[in-house]
Amino acid sequence: MSRAPELVEKLFLGNRKPDDLYNRVFVVSAFGGITNMLLEHKKTGSPGVYARFASDDRGAGWQDSLRETAECMCGVHSELLSHAADRDRADAFVRDRMEGARACLMDLQRLGSYGHFRIAQQMHTVRELLSGLGEAHSAFVLTLMLQREGVNARFVDLSGWRDTANPKLAERLAQAMADIDLTTEMPIVTGYAHCDEGLMREYDRGYSEVVFAHLAAQTNAREALIHKEFHLSSADPKIVGVENTVKIGRTSYDVADQLSNLGMEAIHPNAARILRRADVPLRVTNAFEPEDPGTLIGPEGGEAGRVEMVTGLEVQAFELHEPDMVGLKGYDACALEALTRHRLWIVSKHSNANTITHYLSGSLKAIKRAEADVLKTYPNATVTARSLALVSAIGSDLSEVQVLLRGLQALQDAGIEVHGAQQGLRRVEVQFLVPRDKLDESIKALHAAFVGEQKARPKLVA
């Protein structure tokens, strides 16, 4: 979204005739970094407005953070909007939303000063309120840009701003789309929707894709397209180089789920489920190459015998060792309960007779709290946390590729120590545990071994 001027030209306008502009609905996310400032940084955990308010509801640090976010939002749209009148409208929009949010939080602070009220009970509502500000801003700004280009764009605000109703998501979408003529209007829809289900509570930061999927299913869309900055490729181009990557082209929902588990979301798994059930085809494209068909995700999957992607992430190996657990039940349940309570993402897992290891994505603070909880229940156990990296080779059908054997050899040839490796019976993913500082190097080595080999194969022409 931060490259909106290019999007307007390539994705919205291009060489399209006026009659080809419409019959499209766009669901937009916030501008880059804005949601991190409103909530907390997704990767580093650095506090935003929400995190500061949650940690010190009587202080004023969150107000400074809110002010900085408002200034950043205005700075973003001032670079994108070429007309002074549009900039003034966008400034007023941000001012109204951010001042409204500030007033709400201050009122909540005042209520919290009375013993009968507990701010903690309202924190989900605060998170919902703040999360919708970024998407509302980007949708409004994009609408202004398109209208300036002569497109009959319509701002569709699902955030429930100053709305006393709290409908179900399906009802919210139906009401918003009820009087829109898709043949003559282009709806620009906020990726956040305020509804009774509470999207942040259910999906956290994946809510925009869930709204997108529900809207595609509800409107019986011909096709659902997710536009990204790059093609869905064989690896992160920033790690292995754009010239070395291969567009996946076609893959399965199973592969999409594995990518989601590793933080490389092609689409949120709940969104994929909605589209699958509604029989709406899903395509992931490069927004800046609209002529390219991108990658189709469907039940038929991709080509067998091919590693489609190599990716990875930093993890913490949370190891519970207890000699007395042999033959007993409950140790795993205790660990899972603690990890769930502290909102730690379980990427993978391994166990033997007396040790259970969960490979986690989350903050060290949360992991230490989970460790303390486990030790309260099992004081004689040994719990350790170790920083590692998990690198994965993924494909629709890896049964004939010998990924585990060849992957170990490729990492050994690259001089990378492997702390562990595992392969599931479904043969869609093989995982390698390596030193954390070898993450990128491991991805390069595995990508060269599997995808580089595929690129080197000769093409037969009939």
C-alpha positions as CSV (number, residue, x, y, z in Angstrom):
1,M,0.0,0.0,0.0
2,S,2.9,2.4,0.5
3,R,3.5,2.2,-3.3
4,A,-0.1,3.3,-4.0
5,P,0.8,5.6,-6.9
6,E,2.3,2.7,-8.8
7,L,-0.7,0.5,-7.9
8,V,-3.2,3.1,-9.2
9,E,-1.4,3.1,-12.6
10,K,-0.6,-0.6,-12.9
11,L,-3.4,-2.3,-11.1
12,F,-6.4,0.0,-11.2
13,L,-6.0,1.9,-14.4
14,G,-3.3,0.5,-16.8
15,N,-4.6,0.2,-20.3
16,R,-8.1,-0.7,-19.1
17,K,-11.1,0.8,-21.0
18,P,-13.7,2.5,-18.8
19,D,-16.0,-0.5,-19.1
20,D,-13.3,-2.8,-17.7
21,L,-12.6,-0.8,-14.6
22,Y,-15.5,-2.0,-12.5
23,N,-17.0,-5.3,-11.3
24,R,-14.0,-5.4,-8.9
25,V,-13.9,-5.0,-5.1
26,F,-10.7,-4.1,-3.4
27,V,-10.0,-4.9,0.2
28,V,-7.0,-2.9,1.5
29,S,-4.6,-3.3,4.4
30,A,-3.0,-0.4,6.3
31,F,0.0,1.5,5.0
32,G,3.3,-0.2,5.9
33,G,4.2,0.1,9.6
34,I,1.0,1.8,10.7
35,T,-0.5,-1.2,12.4
36,N,2.8,-1.8,14.2
37,M,2.6,1.7,15.6
38,L,-1.0,1.3,16.6
39,L,-0.6,-2.0,18.3
40,E,2.9,-3.4,18.7
41,H,5.6,-4.4,16.2
42,K,4.7,-7.7,14.8
43,K,8.3,-9.1,14.8
44,T,10.2,-7.3,17.5
45,G,7.3,-6.7,19.9
46,S,8.3,-3.0,20.3
47,P,5.2,-1.3,21.9
48,G,2.8,0.8,20.0
49,V,-0.3,2.7,21.3
50,Y,-2.1,-0.4,22.4
51,A,0.9,-2.0,24.2
52,R,1.7,1.3,26.0
53,F,-1.9,1.8,27.1
54,A,-2.1,-1.9,28.3
55,S,1.1,-1.7,30.3
56,D,0.4,1.7,31.9
57,D,-3.2,2.7,31.6
58,R,-2.8,5.7,34.0
59,G,0.2,7.1,32.2
60,A,0.5,9.4,29.2
61,G,3.0,7.5,27.1
62,W,0.3,6.1,24.9
63,Q,-0.8,9.6,24.0
64,D,2.7,10.4,22.7
65,S,2.6,7.2,20.7
66,L,-0.8,8.1,19.3
67,R,0.4,11.5,18.3
68,E,3.4,10.1,16.6
69,T,1.3,7.6,14.7
70,A,-1.1,10.4,13.5
71,E,1.9,12.4,12.3
72,C,3.2,9.3,10.4
73,M,-0.1,8.7,8.8
74,C,-0.3,12.3,7.6
75,G,3.2,12.1,6.3
76,V,2.4,9.0,4.3
77,H,-0.6,10.5,2.5
78,S,1.0,13.8,2.0
79,E,3.6,11.9,-0.2
80,L,0.8,10.1,-2.1
81,L,-1.8,12.8,-2.7
82,S,-0.9,15.3,-5.3
83,H,-3.8,17.7,-4.8
84,A,-3.9,20.1,-1.9
85,A,-7.6,19.6,-1.4
86,D,-7.2,15.9,-1.1
87,R,-4.4,16.3,1.4
88,D,-6.6,18.6,3.5
89,R,-9.4,16.0,3.5
90,A,-7.0,13.2,4.5
91,D,-5.6,15.4,7.3
92,A,-9.1,16.0,8.6
93,F,-9.9,12.3,8.4
94,V,-6.9,11.4,10.4
95,R,-7.5,14.1,12.9
96,D,-11.1,13.0,13.5
97,R,-10.2,9.3,13.9
98,M,-7.2,9.8,16.1
99,E,-8.8,12.5,18.3
100,G,-11.9,10.2,18.7
101,A,-9.6,7.3,19.7
102,R,-7.8,9.5,22.2
103,A,-11.0,10.6,23.8
104,C,-12.2,7.0,24.1
105,L,-9.0,5.9,25.8
106,M,-9.0,8.9,28.2
107,D,-12.6,8.1,29.2
108,L,-11.6,4.6,29.8
109,Q,-8.7,5.8,32.0
110,R,-11.1,7.9,34.0
111,L,-13.5,5.0,34.5
112,G,-10.5,2.8,35.6
113,S,-9.9,5.2,38.5
114,Y,-13.1,3.9,40.1
115,G,-12.9,0.5,41.9
116,H,-16.0,-0.8,40.1
117,F,-14.5,-0.7,36.7
118,R,-11.6,-2.8,35.3
119,I,-9.8,-1.6,32.2
120,A,-8.5,-5.2,31.6
121,Q,-12.0,-6.3,30.7
122,Q,-12.1,-3.7,27.9
123,M,-8.7,-4.3,26.4
124,H,-10.0,-6.5,23.5
125,T,-12.3,-3.6,22.6
126,V,-9.4,-1.2,22.7
127,R,-7.4,-3.4,20.4
128,E,-10.3,-3.6,18.0
129,L,-10.7,0.1,18.0
130,L,-7.1,0.9,17.3
131,S,-6.6,-1.8,14.7
132,G,-9.3,-0.4,12.5
133,L,-7.7,3.0,12.2
134,G,-4.9,2.0,9.8
135,E,-7.2,0.3,7.3
136,A,-9.7,3.1,7.4
137,H,-6.9,5.6,6.6
138,S,-5.5,3.6,3.7
139,A,-8.9,2.9,2.2
140,F,-9.9,6.6,2.4
141,V,-6.6,7.8,0.9
142,L,-6.8,5.3,-2.0
143,T,-10.3,6.3,-2.7
144,L,-9.2,10.0,-3.0
145,M,-6.4,9.0,-5.3
146,L,-8.7,7.0,-7.6
147,Q,-11.4,9.7,-7.6
148,R,-8.8,12.2,-8.7
149,E,-8.0,9.9,-11.7
150,G,-11.7,9.9,-12.7
151,V,-12.6,6.5,-11.2
152,N,-15.9,6.3,-9.5
153,A,-14.3,4.8,-6.3
154,R,-16.4,4.4,-3.1
155,F,-14.9,4.3,0.4
156,V,-16.5,1.4,2.2
157,D,-15.8,1.7,5.9
158,L,-16.4,-1.6,7.8
159,S,-14.7,-0.3,11.0
160,G,-17.9,0.7,12.7
161,W,-16.7,4.2,13.5
162,R,-19.4,6.0,15.6
163,D,-21.7,3.1,14.9
164,T,-23.8,2.0,17.9
165,A,-24.7,-1.4,16.3
166,N,-22.6,-4.5,16.7
167,P,-23.8,-6.9,13.9
168,K,-22.3,-10.2,12.9
169,L,-19.7,-10.1,10.2
170,A,-21.9,-11.4,7.5
171,E,-24.5,-8.7,8.3
172,R,-21.9,-6.0,8.4
173,L,-20.7,-7.0,4.9
174,A,-24.2,-7.3,3.5
175,Q,-25.2,-3.9,4.8
176,A,-22.0,-2.3,3.4
177,M,-22.5,-3.8,-0.1
178,A,-26.3,-3.5,-0.3
179,D,-26.6,-0.3,-2.4
180,I,-23.4,-0.5,-4.4
181,D,-23.6,-0.9,-8.1
182,L,-20.5,-2.9,-9.0
183,T,-21.0,-2.2,-12.7
184,T,-20.4,1.5,-12.2
185,E,-18.6,1.8,-8.8
186,M,-15.3,0.5,-7.4
187,P,-15.6,-0.2,-3.7
188,I,-12.4,0.3,-1.7
189,V,-13.1,-1.7,1.5
190,T,-11.3,-1.5,4.8
191,G,-9.5,-4.7,5.7
192,Y,-10.8,-4.5,9.3
193,A,-14.5,-5.0,10.1
194,H,-16.0,-4.3,13.5
195,C,-18.4,-7.1,14.3
196,D,-19.9,-9.2,17.1
197,E,-17.3,-12.0,16.6
198,G,-14.4,-9.7,17.3
199,L,-11.9,-10.2,14.5
200,M,-8.8,-9.3,16.5
201,R,-9.7,-11.8,19.2
202,E,-10.3,-14.5,16.6
203,Y,-7.6,-13.9,14.0
204,D,-5.3,-11.2,15.5
205,R,-3.3,-9.6,12.6
206,G,-4.7,-11.9,10.0
207,Y,-8.1,-10.2,10.0
208,S,-7.8,-8.4,6.7
209,E,-7.5,-11.6,4.7
210,V,-10.4,-13.1,6.6
211,V,-12.6,-10.1,5.7
212,F,-11.4,-10.4,2.1
213,A,-12.3,-14.1,2.0
214,H,-15.7,-13.6,3.6
215,L,-16.5,-10.8,1.1
216,A,-15.4,-12.9,-1.8
217,A,-17.6,-15.8,-0.7
218,Q,-20.6,-13.6,0.1
219,T,-20.5,-11.8,-3.3
220,N,-19.9,-15.1,-5.1
221,A,-16.7,-13.7,-6.7
222,R,-15.5,-15.1,-10.0
223,E,-12.0,-15.2,-8.5
224,A,-10.2,-14.0,-5.4
225,L,-6.8,-12.3,-5.9
226,I,-4.2,-11.4,-3.3
227,H,-1.8,-8.8,-4.7
228,K,1.6,-8.8,-3.1
229,E,4.9,-6.9,-3.6
230,F,6.5,-10.0,-5.1
231,H,5.4,-13.2,-6.8
232,L,4.8,-16.2,-4.5
233,S,8.3,-17.5,-5.1
234,S,10.6,-20.4,-4.2
235,A,12.3,-18.3,-1.5
236,D,12.5,-14.7,-0.2
237,P,14.1,-12.7,-3.0
238,K,15.8,-10.5,-0.4
239,I,17.7,-13.6,0.8
240,V,18.5,-15.6,-2.3
241,G,18.3,-12.9,-4.9
242,V,15.5,-12.1,-7.3
243,E,17.4,-13.6,-10.2
244,N,17.6,-17.0,-8.4
245,T,13.9,-17.3,-7.4
246,V,11.3,-19.2,-9.3
247,K,7.6,-18.3,-9.3
248,I,5.6,-21.2,-7.8
249,G,2.9,-21.0,-10.4
250,R,0.5,-23.6,-8.9
251,T,0.3,-25.1,-5.4
252,S,-2.0,-26.6,-2.9
253,Y,-3.8,-25.3,0.2
254,D,-1.7,-27.7,2.2
255,V,1.4,-25.9,1.1
256,A,-0.2,-22.5,1.9
257,D,-0.9,-23.8,5.4
258,Q,2.7,-24.8,5.9
259,L,3.9,-21.3,4.7
260,S,1.4,-19.7,7.1
261,N,2.8,-21.7,10.0
262,L,6.3,-20.4,9.2
263,G,5.2,-16.8,9.0
264,M,5.3,-16.7,5.2
265,E,1.6,-16.3,4.7
266,A,0.3,-16.7,1.2
267,I,-3.1,-16.4,2.9
268,H,-4.4,-16.8,6.4
269,P,-5.5,-20.5,6.9
270,N,-9.0,-19.4,8.0
271,A,-9.4,-17.3,4.9
272,A,-8.2,-20.2,2.7
273,R,-10.8,-22.4,4.4
274,I,-13.6,-19.9,3.7
275,L,-12.7,-19.7,0.0
276,R,-12.3,-23.4,-0.3
277,R,-15.8,-24.0,1.0
278,A,-17.3,-21.3,-1.2
279,D,-15.5,-22.8,-4.2
280,V,-13.9,-19.4,-5.1
281,P,-10.5,-19.8,-6.9
282,L,-7.6,-18.1,-5.2
283,R,-4.7,-16.5,-7.0
284,V,-1.7,-14.7,-5.6
285,T,-0.1,-12.2,-8.0
286,N,2.6,-9.5,-8.1
287,A,0.7,-6.3,-7.9
288,F,3.3,-4.5,-10.1
289,E,3.2,-7.1,-12.9
290,P,-0.6,-7.3,-13.5
291,E,-0.2,-9.1,-16.8
292,D,1.4,-12.1,-15.1
293,P,-1.1,-14.8,-14.0
294,G,0.7,-15.3,-10.7
295,T,0.2,-18.5,-8.6
296,L,-3.0,-20.5,-8.4
297,I,-3.8,-22.2,-5.1
298,G,-6.2,-25.0,-5.3
299,P,-7.0,-28.6,-4.3
300,E,-5.2,-30.1,-7.3
301,G,-1.9,-28.8,-5.9
302,G,1.4,-28.3,-7.7
303,E,3.7,-30.6,-9.6
304,A,4.8,-33.7,-7.7
305,G,8.5,-34.3,-7.0
306,R,9.3,-30.6,-6.7
307,V,10.4,-28.4,-3.8
308,E,8.2,-25.4,-4.2
309,M,9.6,-23.1,-1.5
310,V,12.4,-22.9,1.0
311,T,11.8,-20.7,4.0
312,G,12.5,-20.4,7.7
313,L,12.3,-18.4,10.8
314,E,14.0,-17.8,14.2
315,V,12.6,-20.0,16.9
316,Q,13.1,-20.8,20.6
317,A,13.5,-24.5,21.5
318,F,11.4,-24.8,24.7
319,E,12.5,-28.2,26.1
320,L,10.8,-29.9,29.0
321,H,12.8,-32.8,30.4
322,E,11.4,-34.9,33.2
323,P,12.7,-38.5,33.8
324,D,9.5,-39.4,35.6
325,M,7.2,-38.6,32.6
326,V,7.9,-42.1,31.1
327,G,4.6,-43.9,30.9
328,L,2.6,-41.1,32.4
329,K,0.1,-38.6,30.9
330,G,-0.4,-34.9,31.4
331,Y,3.1,-33.4,30.9
332,D,2.4,-32.4,27.3
333,A,-1.0,-30.9,28.3
334,C,0.7,-28.8,31.0
335,A,3.2,-27.4,28.5
336,L,0.6,-26.7,25.9
337,E,-1.6,-24.9,28.4
338,A,1.2,-22.6,29.5
339,L,2.3,-21.8,25.9
340,T,-1.3,-21.1,25.0
341,R,-1.8,-18.8,28.0
342,H,1.2,-16.7,27.0
343,R,0.2,-16.5,23.4
344,L,3.2,-18.3,22.0
345,W,3.1,-19.7,18.5
346,I,4.0,-23.4,18.2
347,V,5.9,-23.8,14.9
348,S,6.9,-27.4,15.4
349,K,7.2,-30.1,18.1
350,H,9.3,-33.2,19.0
351,S,9.1,-35.6,21.8
352,N,10.6,-38.8,23.2
353,A,10.3,-40.9,26.3
354,N,11.2,-38.2,28.8
355,T,11.6,-34.9,26.8
356,I,9.1,-32.7,25.0
357,T,10.4,-29.9,22.8
358,H,8.2,-27.2,21.3
359,Y,9.8,-24.9,18.8
360,L,8.2,-21.5,19.4
361,S,7.9,-18.1,17.9
362,G,7.4,-15.4,20.5
363,S,9.1,-13.0,22.9
364,L,11.6,-14.2,25.5
365,K,9.6,-12.6,28.2
366,A,6.5,-14.7,27.4
367,I,8.7,-17.9,27.2
368,K,10.2,-17.2,30.6
369,R,6.6,-16.8,32.0
370,A,5.6,-20.1,30.4
371,E,8.7,-21.8,31.9
372,A,7.8,-20.5,35.4
373,D,4.2,-21.9,35.0
374,V,5.5,-25.4,34.0
375,L,7.9,-25.5,36.9
376,K,5.2,-24.7,39.3
377,T,3.4,-27.8,38.2
378,Y,6.5,-30.0,37.8
379,P,9.1,-28.6,40.1
380,N,11.5,-31.5,39.5
381,A,11.5,-31.0,35.7
382,T,14.3,-29.2,33.8
383,V,13.0,-26.5,31.4
384,T,15.4,-24.8,29.0
385,A,15.0,-22.3,26.1
386,R,17.5,-22.3,23.3
387,S,17.7,-19.9,20.3
388,L,17.7,-21.7,17.0
389,A,16.5,-21.3,13.4
390,L,14.1,-23.6,11.7
391,V,14.5,-23.9,7.9
392,S,11.9,-25.8,5.9
393,A,11.7,-27.3,2.3
394,I,8.0,-27.4,1.2
395,G,6.2,-28.9,-1.7
396,S,2.8,-30.4,-2.7
397,D,4.3,-33.9,-2.9
398,L,7.9,-34.6,-1.8
399,S,7.6,-38.4,-1.6
400,E,10.1,-39.0,-4.4
401,V,12.6,-36.2,-3.7
402,Q,14.6,-37.5,-0.8
403,V,14.6,-34.0,0.7
404,L,15.8,-35.1,4.2
405,L,18.9,-36.9,2.9
406,R,19.8,-34.4,0.2
407,G,19.0,-31.4,2.5
408,L,21.4,-32.7,5.2
409,Q,24.1,-33.2,2.6
410,A,23.6,-29.7,1.2
411,L,23.8,-28.1,4.7
412,Q,26.9,-30.2,5.5
413,D,28.6,-29.1,2.3
414,A,27.8,-25.5,3.2
415,G,29.6,-26.1,6.6
416,I,26.3,-25.6,8.6
417,E,25.8,-27.7,11.7
418,V,22.3,-29.3,11.9
419,H,20.9,-29.6,15.4
420,G,17.9,-31.6,14.3
421,A,15.7,-32.6,11.4
422,Q,12.3,-34.1,11.0
423,Q,10.0,-35.2,8.2
424,G,6.3,-35.9,8.4
425,L,4.4,-38.8,6.8
426,R,2.4,-36.5,4.5
427,R,5.6,-35.6,2.7
428,V,4.8,-31.9,2.2
429,E,7.5,-30.5,4.4
430,V,11.0,-31.3,5.8
431,Q,12.4,-29.2,8.7
432,F,16.0,-28.5,9.6
433,L,17.1,-27.0,12.9
434,V,20.3,-24.9,12.5
435,P,22.1,-22.2,14.5
436,R,20.1,-18.9,14.5
437,D,22.9,-16.9,12.9
438,K,22.9,-19.5,10.0
439,L,19.2,-18.9,9.0
440,D,19.8,-17.0,5.7
441,E,22.8,-19.1,4.8
442,S,20.8,-22.3,5.3
443,I,18.0,-21.0,3.1
444,K,20.5,-20.2,0.4
445,A,22.1,-23.7,0.6
446,L,18.8,-25.6,0.5
447,H,17.4,-23.4,-2.2
448,A,20.5,-23.9,-4.4
449,A,20.3,-27.6,-3.9
450,F,16.6,-28.1,-4.7
451,V,15.4,-25.1,-6.7
452,G,18.7,-24.3,-8.4
453,E,18.7,-27.9,-9.7
454,Q,15.2,-27.5,-11.1
455,K,16.2,-24.3,-13.0
456,A,19.2,-26.1,-14.5
457,R,17.1,-28.9,-16.0
458,P,16.8,-28.6,-19.8
459,K,13.3,-27.8,-21.2
460,L,12.0,-30.2,-23.9
461,V,10.2,-28.5,-26.8
462,A,8.0,-30.6,-29.0
